[in-house]
Amino acid sequence: MTETFSTVATASTPGERAPRTSMRGRRRAIALSVVSVASLLLAGCGKAATQADVTPPAVTATPTVVAVKAAPPKPDVPVVWPLTGVATTELVERPALAIKIENPREGRPQTGLEAADMVWEEVVEGGVTRYVAVYHSSIPADVGPIRSVRPMDPAIAAPLKGLIAFSGGEAPFVAAVRAVGLQVLAQDAGNAGFYRSKDRAAPHNVHATMSTLFNQADANHQASPPAQFSFARTAALATAAVSGTPATNLNIKMSGYSNPVWTWDGPDGAWLRSEGSTPAVAASGARLAAQNVLILSVVMVNTQYIDPAGTPVPETKLVGSGTGLLATGGKTIPVNWSKASVDAPISLSAGAGANALLAPGKTWIQLVPNGSGSFSVS
């Protein structure tokens, strides 16, 4: 006999006992309880897992700002002509051309001399002076009168590494300018560009067309020359202008024949040349002038060569060292000079050995013999 357990809900009456729960009902209740507890546990576990799986919000780091220091501006260095230090926006690549120009009374006034960047004045036989005029930044149409080469010309022109033009010269002197690497253009050798003018008698009438001379530069002589001196940015910053002694006149005795005088002209900002008391002018009428006048005391010796009049041909010795005077901006300052080799430029120092700076512009170099020549400032 199988028992059936059931729960009968009846109203209790006073004095009666509550009905008993059947065995099946108890089991069902227990099962339901177990299911309910398990459900609650699973629900709790599921909630905990869900919270653990949530990715926390990303934390955005504040970027570190590194201050970058701006590079200092590059110095404004102007482009300048190498032989004058004058600023330009139209620098032309071409060689320097050194030309021998005479300076006796019969040769004055000279043509194109006012356009030279540099002029070297040297004593030749008989006390007459001769120029080595160097052209680069400004090229005149015509130059003259042109004369012969001398033994000191290689040391003057070799540092330019360009062309040298002349009319005649002793064979050893011509060989010497070739030996230092210069390209030689000689009237007596048949080079183009030379001609004789009709307004003077020979030998004071050899001229040259400058464009024709420059057009003959070979492949090894087309580069612009290196600077021969150091230049200040402005005339006011030149060494003599800053530290020099005021001066009005430079009185120079090159020889018993030649006595140039340079007079400072403030409005023009230049030294004006005279031959003794006579103003020196070019054939164009322009006054010969320079922003810098450099006087070098030099040793001069007689060579074994004799000119047609029987006078020994002298040579100025430039490789070595000595003293001198630099005139710029209406002031002068003593300088020391040195030249290490024939093809090295002149090095100038002033004061405590500091490099001497010239003013931008033209420079005349007076090679004054330290025995027979002299100079003074007033």
C-alpha positions in Angstrom: 0.0 0.0 0.0 1.4 3.3 -1.1 1.0 6.3 1.0 0.0 9.6 -0.5 1.1 12.7 1.3 -0.8 16.0 0.7 -1.4 19.2 2.5 -5.0 20.0 3.1 -5.7 23.6 4.0 -8.7 23.7 6.3 -9.9 26.1 8.7 -8.7 25.4 12.2 -11.3 25.2 14.8 -10.7 25.7 18.4 -9.4 22.6 20.1 -8.1 21.1 16.8 -4.4 20.5 15.9 -2.9 22.0 12.7 -2.8 19.6 9.9 0.6 17.8 9.3 2.6 18.4 6.1 3.0 15.4 4.0 6.5 13.9 3.3 6.2 14.8 -0.5 5.5 18.4 0.4 8.4 18.6 2.6 10.7 17.3 0.0 9.3 19.8 -2.6 9.8 22.6 -0.2 13.3 21.6 0.5 14.1 21.3 -3.2 12.6 24.7 -3.9 14.7 26.2 -1.0 17.9 24.6 -2.4 17.0 26.0 -5.9 16.3 29.5 -4.5 19.6 29.5 -2.5 21.6 28.3 -5.5 19.9 31.0 -7.7 20.8 33.6 -5.2 24.4 32.4 -5.0 24.7 32.3 -8.8 23.2 35.7 -9.0 25.7 37.0 -6.5 28.6 35.3 -8.2 27.5 36.7 -11.6 27.3 40.2 -10.2 30.8 40.0 -8.7 32.3 38.6 -11.9 30.6 41.4 -13.9 32.1 44.1 -11.7 35.5 42.5 -11.9 35.4 42.4 -15.7 34.6 46.0 -16.1 37.7 47.9 -17.5 38.5 51.0 -15.4 38.4 54.2 -17.4 41.7 55.1 -19.0 43.7 57.8 -17.2 45.1 60.3 -19.8 48.5 61.5 -18.7 49.1 65.2 -19.0 51.8 65.7 -21.7 55.1 67.2 -20.5 55.8 70.4 -22.3 59.5 70.7 -23.1 60.6 74.3 -23.8 62.7 74.2 -27.0 65.3 77.0 -27.0 65.3 78.8 -30.4 68.5 78.6 -32.3 70.3 82.0 -32.2 70.0 83.9 -35.5 72.8 83.5 -37.9 75.0 86.6 -38.1 74.3 88.8 -41.1 77.5 88.5 -42.9 77.5 90.6 -46.1 79.0 89.5 -49.4 82.0 91.7 -50.1 84.5 92.3 -52.9 87.6 90.5 -51.7 90.1 93.3 -52.5 88.1 96.2 -51.1 85.8 94.7 -48.4 82.9 96.7 -50.0 79.6 95.0 -49.6 77.8 94.0 -52.8 74.8 92.1 -54.1 76.4 91.5 -57.5 79.6 89.7 -56.8 81.2 88.7 -60.1 83.4 85.6 -60.4 86.5 86.8 -62.3 90.3 86.9 -61.7 92.3 89.8 -60.5 94.3 91.6 -63.1 97.5 93.3 -62.1 98.9 95.8 -64.6 102.3 97.7 -64.6 101.6 101.4 -65.0 104.3 104.0 -65.1 104.5 107.2 -63.1 107.1 109.6 -64.5 105.9 113.1 -65.4 105.8 112.0 -69.1 103.2 109.3 -68.2 100.7 111.5 -66.3 97.8 111.6 -66.1 97.3 107.9 -66.3 94.2 106.3 -67.8 91.9 104.0 -65.6 94.1 104.3 -62.5 91.2 105.7 -60.4 89.3 102.4 -60.9 91.9 100.1 -59.3 91.0 98.3 -56.1 94.6 98.3 -55.0 97.7 100.2 -56.1 101.2 99.3 -55.1 103.9 102.0 -55.6 107.5 100.9 -56.0 110.8 102.6 -56.7 112.5 101.6 -59.9 115.8 102.7 -61.5 116.6 106.4 -61.3 114.2 107.0 -58.4 111.2 107.0 -60.7 108.2 105.1 -59.2 106.0 102.6 -61.0 102.6 101.2 -60.1 101.2 97.7 -59.9 97.5 98.5 -60.2 95.1 95.7 -59.4 91.6 95.5 -60.9 88.7 93.3 -59.8 85.6 95.0 -58.6 85.6 97.8 -61.1 86.8 97.4 -64.7 87.6 100.5 -66.8 87.4 100.3 -70.5 91.1 101.3 -71.0 94.3 101.4 -68.9 97.7 103.0 -69.6 100.5 103.8 -70.0 101.7 100.3 -69.5 105.4 99.6 -68.8 107.8 96.7 -68.0 107.9 94.1 -65.2 110.3 94.4 -62.3 111.9 91.9 -59.8 109.6 92.7 -56.9 106.4 92.2 -59.0 106.1 88.4 -58.3 105.9 89.0 -54.6 103.2 91.7 -55.1 101.0 89.8 -57.6 101.5 86.1 -56.8 99.0 86.2 -53.8 96.3 87.3 -56.2 96.6 84.0 -58.2 95.3 85.8 -61.4 96.7 87.7 -64.4 99.5 90.1 -64.8 99.9 92.4 -67.8 103.0 94.4 -68.8 105.0 95.6 -71.8 108.6 94.2 -71.8 111.0 93.3 -69.1 114.3 91.4 -68.5 113.9 87.7 -69.3 114.6 86.7 -65.7 111.9 89.0 -64.4 109.3 87.7 -66.9 110.3 84.1 -66.0 109.9 85.0 -62.3 106.2 86.1 -62.7 105.5 82.9 -64.6 107.2 80.8 -62.0 104.8 81.9 -59.2 101.8 80.7 -61.1 100.5 84.0 -62.7 99.1 84.0 -66.2 101.3 86.4 -68.1 99.9 88.8 -70.7 102.7 90.7 -72.4 102.5 93.3 -75.2 105.9 92.3 -76.7 104.8 88.6 -76.6 101.9 89.3 -78.9 99.0 88.9 -76.5 95.8 90.6 -77.7 94.4 93.8 -76.2 97.5 96.0 -76.3 97.8 99.1 -78.5 99.7 102.3 -78.8 97.8 105.6 -78.3 98.5 108.5 -80.6 98.6 111.3 -78.0 102.0 110.4 -76.6 105.4 109.3 -77.8 106.8 105.9 -77.2 107.4 104.3 -74.7 104.8 106.2 -72.8 101.8 105.3 -75.0 101.1 101.5 -74.5 97.5 101.0 -73.5 95.2 98.0 -73.2 91.6 97.2 -73.6 90.5 95.6 -70.4 87.8 93.3 -71.7 90.2 91.8 -74.2 92.8 91.1 -71.4 90.2 89.5 -69.1 88.8 87.3 -72.0 92.2 85.6 -72.3 92.1 84.1 -68.8 92.7 80.4 -69.1 90.9 77.7 -67.1 93.4 77.9 -64.2 93.1 81.7 -63.8 89.3 82.5 -63.7 88.6 82.4 -60.0 88.2 85.5 -57.9 91.3 86.5 -55.8 91.6 85.8 -52.1 91.5 88.8 -49.8 94.8 90.5 -49.4 94.0 92.4 -46.2 91.4 92.2 -43.4 88.6 94.7 -43.6 86.2 96.1 -40.9 82.5 96.1 -41.5 82.4 99.9 -41.6 85.0 102.6 -41.9 84.3 103.7 -38.3 85.4 100.2 -37.1 88.7 100.2 -38.9 91.7 99.9 -36.6 93.2 103.3 -37.3 89.8 105.0 -37.1 89.2 103.5 -33.6 92.7 103.7 -32.1 94.7 106.0 -34.3 96.0 109.5 -33.9 94.3 112.3 -36.0 96.2 113.3 -39.1 95.7 115.7 -42.0 98.7 115.0 -44.3 100.9 112.1 -45.1 104.2 113.3 -46.5 106.2 110.6 -48.2 109.6 110.6 -49.8 109.9 107.6 -52.1 113.1 108.9 -53.6 114.7 112.2 -54.6 112.4 112.1 -57.7 109.1 111.1 -56.1 107.4 112.8 -53.2 103.7 111.9 -53.0 101.4 113.6 -50.4 98.1 112.3 -49.2 95.6 114.8 -47.6 92.5 113.7 -45.6 89.2 114.8 -47.0 86.5 114.3 -44.4 83.4 115.1 -46.7 84.7 112.5 -49.3 85.9 110.1 -46.6 89.1 109.5 -48.5 92.8 110.4 -48.7 93.5 112.5 -51.8 96.8 112.1 -53.6 99.1 114.9 -54.8 102.5 114.7 -56.6 104.3 117.1 -54.4 102.0 120.2 -54.4 100.2 119.2 -57.6 96.9 117.3 -57.2 97.1 113.9 -58.8 94.3 113.2 -61.3 93.5 110.5 -63.8 93.0 111.2 -67.5 89.2 111.3 -66.8 89.8 114.2 -64.4 89.0 112.2 -61.3 91.2 112.9 -58.3 93.3 109.9 -57.3 92.0 108.8 -53.9 92.0 106.0 -51.4 90.2 105.0 -48.2 93.3 103.4 -46.9 97.0 104.4 -47.3 99.4 101.8 -46.1 103.0 102.8 -45.8 105.5 100.0 -45.5 109.2 100.5 -44.7 111.1 98.0 -46.9 114.6 97.0 -47.7 115.7 97.9 -51.3 118.8 96.5 -52.9 120.4 96.9 -56.4 120.3 93.8 -58.6 122.9 92.9 -61.1 120.8 94.3 -64.0 121.4 97.7 -65.6 118.9 99.8 -67.5 119.7 101.4 -70.9 121.0 104.5 -69.1 123.4 102.5 -67.0 121.5 102.7 -63.8 121.2 99.6 -61.6 117.7 98.1 -61.4 116.6 98.0 -57.7 114.5 95.3 -56.0 112.2 95.8 -53.1 112.4 92.9 -50.6 109.0 91.9 -49.5 109.5 88.4 -48.0 110.3 89.2 -44.4 109.0 91.7 -41.9 109.1 95.4 -41.0 107.2 98.4 -39.7 104.9 100.9 -41.2 101.9 103.2 -40.9 98.2 102.6 -41.6 96.1 105.7 -42.4 92.3 105.4 -42.4 89.5 107.8 -41.6 91.7 110.8 -41.0 93.8 108.9 -38.4 97.1 106.9 -38.4 98.4 104.0 -36.4 101.8 102.3 -36.4 101.7 98.7 -37.7 104.0 95.8 -38.1 104.0 93.8 -41.3 105.2 90.4 -42.4 105.2 88.2 -45.5 106.0 84.6 -45.1 106.6 83.7 -48.7 106.4 85.1 -52.3 102.8 83.8 -52.7 101.6 84.8 -49.2 99.7 88.1 -48.7 101.0 90.8 -46.3 100.0 90.3 -42.7 99.4 93.4 -40.6 99.2 93.8 -36.9 98.7 96.8 -34.6 98.8 97.5 -30.9 99.4 94.3 -28.9 99.7 92.2 -32.0 96.0 92.4 -33.0 95.1 92.0 -36.6 94.9 95.4 -38.3 91.5 96.1 -40.0 91.3 98.4 -43.0 88.2 100.4 -44.0 86.1 99.1 -46.9 87.4 100.8 -50.0 90.5 101.3 -52.1 93.9 100.8 -50.7 97.3 102.3 -51.9 100.4 100.7 -50.6 103.6 102.8 -50.5 106.8 100.7 -50.5 109.1 103.2 -49.0 112.9 102.3 -48.9 114.0 102.4 -45.3 117.4 103.9 -46.3 116.7 106.4 -49.0 113.1 107.1 -48.3 111.1 108.4 -45.4 107.6 109.5 -44.3 106.0 111.9 -41.8 102.5 112.8 -40.5 101.2 116.3 -40.0 
